[in-house]
Amino acid sequence: MSEPTGKPSVDEQTSAAEAPEGQQQGAQTQGETEQEAVQQEAPQDEVSVLKAALENAHHEVEKSKEVYLRLAADMENLRRRTQEDVAKAHKYAIESFAEALVPVRDSLEMALAVENQTPEALKDGVAATLRQLEAAFERGKVVVLNPVGEKFDPNKHQAVAMVPGSSVEPAVAPNHVVMVLQKGYLINDRVLRPALVSVAQ
C-alpha cells in the first residue's frame, strides 16, 4: 500500500483539467440554444406581420369590391332610366304639337259644317284657322322659310329656276332669291322642307 505523497494523482489531474472544458462546452451549448431561439422567434414575427398585412389586403380588396359592385349597380340603373326616358321622349315627343293642332282640325270641321257661307265669311274663317295653325307651329318651334331677296342657301333652299336679276322690280343681286314657289320649314334649326325658289343669275 503506497503512502500518500500529498501530490494529486494522475487521474485527479486529468479530471481537474477536463472539468473546465466541460463547463465551457455547457456554456457554449446554452448560448447556441438561446441564439437559435432568437433566430426562430424572428421568422415567426415576420410571418405574423405578413399574415396581418395579407389580412388587411384581403379586407381592402373586399371593400373595393363592394364599392365597385355598388357603382356598377348605380350605372346599370342610370342606363336603364336613361333608356326609358329616351323611349318616352320618342313616344310622346309629338304630343304637345299634336295637342296644338287639334283646334285647327276643329275649326276646319266647323267651317265645313256651315252651309251657304258668303265668300267673306269663308275667307275670315280660313284666316282664323291659319292663325291657329301658325300658333301651333310657333309652339312646336316650326319656322316658315320665305327667303325672298335673301342670298341663296343650298342648305335651306332648292333652286328650280334661274332668272335675270334685272328682270324683276326691284332688281335682285346675282345668287339671291327672286321668287319663292313653295315655302320651306325649319324645326329647331333643322330643315323639314327646303323652300323651292328661283334664283337671280
C-alpha positions as CSV (number, residue, x, y, z in Angstrom):
1,M,0.0,0.0,0.0
2,S,1.6,3.2,-1.1
3,E,1.9,6.1,1.2
4,P,0.2,9.4,0.4
5,T,2.7,11.8,-1.0
6,G,0.5,14.9,-0.8
7,K,0.5,15.3,-4.7
8,P,-2.6,14.8,-6.8
9,S,-2.6,11.6,-8.7
10,V,-2.7,11.4,-12.5
11,D,-6.4,10.7,-12.5
12,E,-7.1,13.7,-10.3
13,Q,-5.0,15.9,-12.6
14,T,-6.9,14.6,-15.6
15,S,-10.3,15.2,-14.0
16,A,-9.2,18.7,-13.0
17,A,-8.1,19.5,-16.5
18,E,-11.3,18.2,-18.1
19,A,-13.7,19.9,-15.8
20,P,-13.4,23.5,-17.1
21,E,-13.6,22.2,-20.7
22,G,-16.9,20.6,-19.9
23,Q,-18.2,23.7,-18.3
24,Q,-17.1,25.7,-21.4
25,Q,-19.0,23.3,-23.6
26,G,-22.1,23.6,-21.5
27,A,-21.9,27.4,-21.7
28,Q,-21.4,27.3,-25.4
29,T,-24.4,24.9,-25.8
30,Q,-26.6,27.2,-23.8
31,G,-25.6,30.3,-25.8
32,E,-26.2,28.5,-29.1
33,T,-29.7,27.4,-27.8
34,E,-30.6,31.0,-26.9
35,Q,-29.3,32.2,-30.3
36,E,-31.4,29.6,-32.1
37,A,-34.4,30.5,-30.1
38,V,-34.0,34.2,-31.1
39,Q,-33.5,33.1,-34.7
40,Q,-36.7,31.1,-34.5
41,E,-38.6,33.9,-33.0
42,A,-37.5,36.4,-35.7
43,P,-39.1,34.4,-38.6
44,Q,-42.2,33.9,-36.5
45,D,-42.5,37.6,-36.0
46,E,-42.1,38.2,-39.8
47,V,-44.8,35.6,-40.5
48,S,-47.1,37.3,-38.1
49,V,-46.5,40.7,-39.8
50,L,-47.0,39.2,-43.2
51,K,-50.2,37.5,-42.1
52,A,-51.6,40.7,-40.7
53,A,-50.6,42.5,-44.0
54,L,-52.3,39.8,-46.0
55,E,-55.5,40.0,-44.0
56,N,-55.5,43.8,-44.3
57,A,-55.0,43.5,-48.1
58,H,-58.0,41.0,-48.3
59,H,-60.1,43.4,-46.3
60,E,-59.2,46.3,-48.6
61,V,-60.0,44.1,-51.6
62,E,-63.4,43.3,-50.2
63,K,-64.1,46.9,-49.6
64,S,-63.1,47.9,-53.1
65,K,-65.2,45.0,-54.5
66,E,-68.2,46.3,-52.6
67,V,-67.7,49.8,-53.9
68,Y,-67.3,48.5,-57.4
69,L,-70.4,46.4,-57.3
70,R,-72.4,49.4,-55.9
71,L,-71.1,51.7,-58.6
72,A,-71.8,49.1,-61.3
73,A,-75.4,48.7,-60.0
74,D,-75.8,52.5,-60.0
75,M,-74.5,52.7,-63.6
76,E,-76.9,50.0,-64.7
77,N,-79.8,51.7,-63.0
78,L,-78.8,55.0,-64.7
79,R,-78.5,53.3,-68.1
80,R,-82.0,51.7,-67.7
81,R,-83.6,55.0,-66.6
82,T,-81.9,56.8,-69.5
83,Q,-83.2,54.3,-72.0
84,E,-86.7,54.6,-70.5
85,D,-86.6,58.4,-70.7
86,V,-85.4,58.3,-74.3
87,A,-88.1,55.8,-75.2
88,K,-90.8,58.0,-73.6
89,A,-89.3,61.1,-75.4
90,H,-89.6,59.4,-78.7
91,K,-93.1,58.1,-78.0
92,Y,-94.5,61.4,-76.7
93,A,-92.3,63.9,-78.5
94,I,-95.2,64.9,-80.8
95,E,-97.8,65.0,-78.1
96,S,-97.5,68.8,-77.5
97,F,-97.5,69.6,-81.2
98,A,-100.5,67.3,-81.9
99,E,-102.4,68.9,-79.0
100,A,-101.9,72.4,-80.6
101,L,-103.2,71.0,-84.0
102,V,-106.4,69.7,-82.5
103,P,-108.1,73.1,-82.5
104,V,-107.1,73.6,-86.2
105,R,-109.0,70.4,-87.1
106,D,-112.0,71.5,-85.0
107,S,-112.1,74.9,-86.9
108,L,-111.9,73.2,-90.3
109,E,-114.7,70.7,-89.4
110,M,-116.9,73.6,-88.1
111,A,-116.3,75.6,-91.3
112,L,-117.3,72.6,-93.4
113,A,-120.5,72.1,-91.3
114,V,-121.7,75.6,-92.1
115,E,-123.9,75.8,-95.2
116,N,-124.4,78.8,-97.6
117,Q,-121.4,80.7,-96.4
118,T,-120.6,84.0,-98.0
119,P,-117.1,84.3,-99.6
120,E,-116.2,86.9,-97.0
121,A,-117.2,84.7,-94.1
122,L,-115.4,81.8,-95.6
123,K,-112.3,83.9,-96.0
124,D,-112.4,85.1,-92.5
125,G,-112.8,81.6,-91.2
126,V,-109.8,80.4,-93.2
127,A,-107.7,83.3,-91.9
128,A,-108.7,82.5,-88.3
129,T,-107.8,78.8,-88.9
130,L,-104.5,79.8,-90.4
131,R,-103.7,81.9,-87.3
132,Q,-104.4,78.8,-85.2
133,L,-102.0,76.8,-87.3
134,E,-99.3,79.4,-87.1
135,A,-99.7,79.4,-83.3
136,A,-99.4,75.6,-83.3
137,F,-96.2,76.0,-85.4
138,E,-94.8,78.5,-83.1
139,R,-95.5,76.3,-80.1
140,G,-93.8,73.4,-81.9
141,K,-90.8,75.5,-82.8
142,V,-91.6,75.3,-86.5
143,V,-90.4,78.3,-88.5
144,V,-91.6,79.2,-92.0
145,L,-88.9,79.8,-94.7
146,N,-89.9,82.6,-97.1
147,P,-86.5,83.8,-98.3
148,V,-87.4,86.4,-101.0
149,G,-84.4,88.7,-101.5
150,E,-82.1,86.6,-99.4
151,K,-78.8,85.0,-100.6
152,F,-79.4,81.5,-101.9
153,D,-78.5,78.9,-99.3
154,P,-78.4,75.3,-100.6
155,N,-78.9,74.0,-97.1
156,K,-82.3,75.7,-96.8
157,H,-83.3,76.4,-100.4
158,Q,-83.9,74.3,-103.5
159,A,-83.4,76.2,-106.8
160,V,-85.8,75.2,-109.5
161,A,-85.1,78.1,-111.9
162,M,-82.6,80.8,-112.8
163,V,-83.8,84.2,-113.9
164,P,-82.0,87.5,-114.7
165,G,-81.9,89.7,-111.6
166,S,-82.7,92.8,-113.6
167,S,-85.9,91.2,-114.9
168,V,-87.7,91.9,-111.6
169,E,-88.5,95.1,-109.7
170,P,-86.7,95.9,-107.6
171,A,-83.6,94.3,-109.2
172,V,-82.1,91.4,-107.3
173,A,-78.4,90.7,-106.9
174,P,-77.0,87.6,-108.5
175,N,-77.3,84.4,-106.5
176,H,-80.2,85.8,-104.5
177,V,-83.7,84.5,-104.3
178,V,-86.1,86.2,-106.7
179,M,-89.3,84.3,-106.0
180,V,-90.5,81.6,-103.6
181,L,-92.6,79.0,-105.3
182,Q,-93.1,76.9,-102.2
183,K,-92.3,77.9,-98.6
184,G,-89.9,75.8,-96.6
185,Y,-90.0,74.9,-92.9
186,L,-87.4,74.5,-90.1
187,I,-87.9,72.9,-86.7
188,N,-85.2,73.8,-84.2
189,D,-82.9,74.9,-87.0
190,R,-83.3,71.6,-88.8
191,V,-84.8,71.7,-92.3
192,L,-88.2,70.0,-92.5
193,R,-88.6,71.0,-96.1
194,P,-86.4,73.3,-98.2
195,A,-88.0,76.3,-99.9
196,L,-88.5,76.0,-103.6
197,V,-87.1,79.2,-105.2
198,S,-86.0,80.9,-108.4
199,V,-82.6,82.5,-108.2
200,A,-81.1,85.5,-109.9
201,Q,-78.3,84.9,-112.4
